[in-house]
Amino acid sequence: MSERRAASALFEPRVALASLSGEADAEWARAGSDHAGAAFLGGIALDEATREAARAMVDRDRTEFLPADPLAFVERELDALADAPIRPGVNVRSATVGPVSDVAAVCAERDAIVEINAHCRQAEMCEVGCGEPLLRDTDRLTAHVAAAADAGAAVSVKVRAEVPGVDLAETARAIHDAGADAIHVDAMDAEPVVGDVAAAAPGLFVIANNEVRDRESVREYLRYGADAVSVGRPSTDERVRGRVRRAVAEWFGAAGEEPVSDRSGR
């Protein structure tokens, strides 16, 4: 295990709220801004292939964002957070590169992070080449990253551990070379992979995700070399957010700043 910090922090405090399918909107982000430095809205299906996949997922009772105009939706949601004390990001899914460039330009104008989803394992998305299939195809993934970076946005890539045939350390190096600023790692049941990723691409801001709930889970990921942690399903629970925020502040030694407490006083 090692302790490291990326060359520059993508957000402060180093707690992110991870996107929740069909739920992570501007209102959700604002509600969590008392304890987090970033919030990833979405995921948003951008092109027709991924939108059709999202519609099929809704038909089987999944919750998805399906606005008539995805780009206009992203603009509205980000504008709604213009005065919020949190850096927004947008988790996006697209089978084609063009829409990624378009949404990245919107994010760049608003100092938001565009997050490329190479994480989803829903069958409908996988069938059109998004999520895990994108993670398995480094050339396609790096093309998405490069398009977003060329549009001027800060770029994160959401990935998943324990995908057969995928070496996340190699993926981290490849996306860094393509222009990514961050990698958002769902560690699954393989927490040490965070250390492998951090060592492989020291220039990336590493966000660790999965079962981040308390001081112990936060410290485990930060010991492995993560630069930040993210909270998934419990992001709507102010008690969990408060515990995570305090643990992160304690780890990074926020000089002169008392850790933010949740309203329960825990």
N, C-alpha and C positions, 0 to 999 in steps of 0.2 A: 504494500500500500504506500501511496505517496500523497503529499500535499502539493498543490500547484495552483497557480492562477493564470488565466489567459492574459494576453497582453493588455486587453481592455475589456471591461465588463459590458455586456450587452444591455444589462438593466440592473438597477439597484432598487430595493433590496433584491438579493439573489434568490428570489422565490417566484416561480411562474405558476400560473393557472393553466393546466393543459386542456386542450379543446375537448368538448363533450358533444357528441354527435347530435345535431339539431337543437342544442341547448345553449351553447357557448356564444352568446351575443353581447352587445354592448351593455345591456342592463346587468347581465351576469358579471362582466368584467368590472364594472363600476362597483358592484356589491362586494367584490373581493379585493378592491384596491387598498383597503385598510391594512393588508398584510403582505401584498405582493408587488413586485416590480414590473411584471409583465403578465399579459393574459393573451392566450392564443384563441381567437374566435374560430368558429367553424365546426367541422370541416365544410368547405364549400366545393361543390362539384362545378367545374368551370365550363367544360365542353359538352357536346351533345352525348358522347359516349358515357361519360361519367354521370351526367344528369339522368340519362335513361337507366343507368345502374341504380342511382339513388331513388328513382321512382319505383323501381322493382323492390328495393329494400323497404320503402314506405308501405308498399302493398302487403308486405309480410310483417307489418307492425313495427318497423324501425322508425326512429325519429330522425329526420334529415331536413336541412335547409334546402328549399327548392323555390327560391324567388324567380320571378319571371326574367329578371335581368341580374345575373350574378355579380357583374362588375358594379352596377349601380347599387346593389345591396351592400357590397363591401364598402363603397364610398360612404353610404349613409351610416353604416355602423361605425366606421372609423371617425367620421365627423362627429358622431354622437359622443365620442370619447375625447374630443379635442381638448377639453378642460379637465379631464380626469387625471389624477396623480398616478398614472400607470402607463407603461409603454404597451401599446397593443400589437398583436401579431395576428396573422390570418393563416390558418391551416387550409391548404388547397389541394384538390385532387383534379388532375387533368391527364387524359391519355395523349394529348398533343401539347407541343411546346408553346405555340402562339398565345393561348390564353394565360399561361404562366407569366409571360413577358408583360402582358397587359395589366394583370393584377399587381405585378411587382411595381409597375410604374405608379399605380395608385398608392401603393404602400410607401414608395419612396417619397412621394409628395407630402405624406403625412407622418413621416418618421416612424412608420410601422414596419414590423418584421414580416416578411413573407415566409411561410413554412411549407415546404414541399412534403406532402404526405407519401412516404415510402413505408408505411406502417400498417395500413388497413388490411385486414384479412377476410373481409366479407366477400363471399363468393362472387357476387355480382360485380364488385369493383375489380377483383382479381381477374375476372374473365375479360375485362377490357384493358388490362395491363397496368392498372393502378395499384397502389399499396405495395404488398409484398413482391409482386412481379417486377415492379419498378426497382425495388431494392436489389433484386437478383440480377438486374440488367444495368451494370455500371455505366455503360455508354449512354443509355437513355437517361439515367438519373443525372449524370453530370451535364447532359444537354439541358435538362430542366434547370439545374443550378446555374449554369452559365447564362441562360436567358434571363433569369431573375436578377442575377448580379449585374449583367449588362444594362438592365433597366434602372440600376442605381439603388436598389433596395438592399437592406440587410437581409441575409438569407439564412434560414435554419432548415435542417432536414430532420423530419421525425422518422426514426427507425425502430426496429424491433429486434431484440436478441433472439437467439435460438431458432433462426430461420435456416433450414438445411441448405448447405452450399454457400452460405454468406459469411465472410470474414469481416466483421464490423470494423476492425482496425484498418483493413485495406480500404473499405468503403470510406472511412473517415479521411484517409489520405487523399483519396480520389476527389471527394467533394470539396475538400479544402483547396486542392489545386484548381478546381473549377470555379472557385470564388465564394464558397460558403463561409459564413461567419460562425455558425453554430451547428451543433448536432444534438438532437433531443432524443435520448436513448431510453426506450422502454426496456428495462433490464430483464423483465419476466422473472425467471427463477435463476438467473445467471448474473448476479450483481457484480462479480469481478470483471465482467466485460467492460464496465465503465472505466476501470483502470487501463485496460488494453487500448480503448479508444483514446483516452487522455494522453497516454504515452505515444501513440502512433501519430497524432496530429496536435502537437502542443499549441498550434496557432488557432485551433477551434475553441470556441466557448462551449463547454460540455454541460448540458442540462440532463440530470438524471431523473428518471421517472419510474414508478411502480412501487406501490405500497408506502409512499412517503406520508407518514402520519404523525411522527413524534421526534423527539430528540435523538433517540437511538437510530431510527431509520435515516434521518438527515446526516448524522455523523458517519454512518457507514458509507454512504455515497461520497461524502466529501473526503473521507480518508482515501477512497479509491482514486481521487483526483478530479471529481466533478467540480465545476465552477459554480453551479447552481443546482437547485432541485425544483421539481414541479409536482403539483398536487393535482390528481385526476378527479375521480368521483367525489371525494370529500371536499372539493373546492367550494362547495356551498355551505360548508360547516365552519362557522367562525372559530370554533374551539380548535379544530384541527389546524386551520390557517394560523391561528395565534401560536400554537405550539411549534409549528414549523418555522414561522418567522423568528421566534425567540431563539430557536436552536441555530438558525443560520447567522443571526446577529452575534450570538455567543462564539460561534466558530471563527467568524471573520474579525472578531474583536472590534466591533463598531465603537471606536473611541469617542467618548463624549456623548454617545447616543444610547438611551435606554431602549431595550427591545420593546417593540409594540406589544401591548397586551390585548387579549381578547376581552370581550365584555363580560365574560363569565368570571374573569379573574384567575383562570387556571394557568 
